[in-house]
Amino acid sequence: MFDLGIQELLVIFVVALLVFGPKRLPELGRSLGKGLAELKKAVQDVKEQMHTELEEEKRAAAPDAPKSLPEPDAAKTEGVPKEADRDDREKTEKGDRTG
């Protein structure tokens, strides 16, 4: 992300140690960690809210569209071979042609 190597991190740590001192450095680290965690949570909340609002707009724009695909009726699919049956039949037909 920032492309920092070990040397750069070491320099940053030494400067922070000199500026803030050994007593305040752990406190500063905790505060920074909590701040970053809160920032990540806020960004995630905004993403979820945007996604929810986008989905609501899609539904509002297409009121005639079904919410989900309906299940096929057994009467309509009666006599129609299932995918697995169709594959087995094709394999059998191919075997008959080669022999």
Buried (B, 14 or more C-beta within 10 A) or exposed (E): EEEEEEEEEEEEEEEBEEEBEEEEBEEEEEEEEEEEEEEEEEEEEEEEEEEEEEEEEEEEEEEEEEEEEEEEEEEEEEEEEEEEEEEEEEEEEEEEEEE
